[in-house]
Amino acid sequence: MYKDFQNYLRKELDAIYEAGLAKEERIIVSPQGAVIKLDNGKELLNFCANNYLGLSNHPRLKQAATKAFETHGYGMSSVRFICGTTDLHKKLEKKIAEFFGTEDTILYAACFDANGGLFEPLLTEEDALISDALNHASIIDGVRLCKAQRFIYSNGDMNELEEQLKKTQNLRFRVIATDGVFSMDGNVAPVNKIVELANKYNAMVMVDESHSAGVVGETGRGVTELYNCRGQVEMLTGTLGKAFGGAIGGFTTGKKEIIEMLRQRSRPYLFSNSLPPMVVAAGIEMFNMMSETNALQDKLHNNVKYFMDQIQKVGFDVKPTQSAIVAVMLYDAKVASEMAKKLSDEGIYVTGFSYPVVPKGQARIRVQLSAAHEFEHIDKCVKSFEKVGKEMGVLKK
Ligand SMILES: *Cc1c(COP(=O)(O)O)cnc(C)c1O
């Protein structure tokens, strides 16, 4: 039975490899951090993790996890509503709501699940979902799983959004869905303008804070802090897998009744296992740290600014950023992939992106800054960019 299918898969897979689109895994044998060690013994300076606050290997989080391991055990062996809810889960949900200034929170195994299970329980074919064209795959899947009518506007294009809002006035409810930070350019969604349009056209707003939580806004409270609209967005989703410790876990936080309905009807919540207590306990400790000090956010913001200044000084183009993501523009796909490889030989781990992940002629190397980086790490990174850039003749001036 398998033979025909095997041949089919082999052909499809070979096509992926031949097109140079294959994703490979590097084997890391150290904890996640500014410096990582590979299984070939090589050490790399890491500029491609979502470890924005440098918490992935933080002693306080490890300590909290170890403690919960002793007090609450290893796994929950249950979904939340049967016997998978501990005091820790309730406490973390409350901490998340406090952090974002929202009314209530529901935890999921991942933000992919939070987005996948968000719209379907809330909206029907009488309603409209209006989605940014560059939204994350999990938002797109969540929209697909919901029966609401779908409308799309170009990335951050407020004129197009307004058109879609006008067009959907005869429908019952309208929800505008957007990423907080778009991961290819590092740009922020204009949430202030989105909220303004939502108010004008009687719509609700959903923002996915996965890349922005912990990073964007003076104290890292995300795009609603940046645009001064805390509490004005009906639904926020986010991950514990990026700035917030980097392990696993997702959440939806927002209006009380929305969260209440998700606890009744959201499928990834009802039919998937509860987060392990040690991950939840580390999450609680992480939010304790966030409320004590802004030092990590300040360090991260300084690092982004420092890298932006230095990399432009040596002659590279960058996209303007409002996050910890910096797109170093090379435009040509081959140049970007060759440069990423050469940088890796220099001990700098960064990723090249080209079509179809970004538009044609917009190939780039994406650099992700972290509070785990020291200026000396950034200096080494910029020097390597300069060296390889010179060799390849791609520097300006
Ligand atoms: C990373 C990311 C997710 C997925 O988060 P997980 O918790 O890893 O599933 C969802 N949305 C956005 C915008 C992301 O960047």
The ligand as a Gaussian input file, in Angstrom:
#p B3LYP/6-31G(d) Opt

LIG

0 1
 C        5.762000      32.217000      17.650000
 C        4.411000      32.696000      17.341000
 C        3.281000      31.910000      17.601000
 C        3.389000      30.495000      18.095000
 O        3.689000      30.458000      19.446000
 P        3.934000      29.033000      20.133000
 O        3.635000      29.275000      21.565000
 O        5.347000      28.660000      19.850000
 O        2.972000      28.080000      19.494000
 C        2.038000      32.452000      17.363000
 N        1.900000      33.701000      16.856000
 C        2.961000      34.467000      16.574000
 C        2.744000      35.840000      16.032000
 C        4.244000      33.990000      16.785000
 O        5.297000      34.759000      16.487000

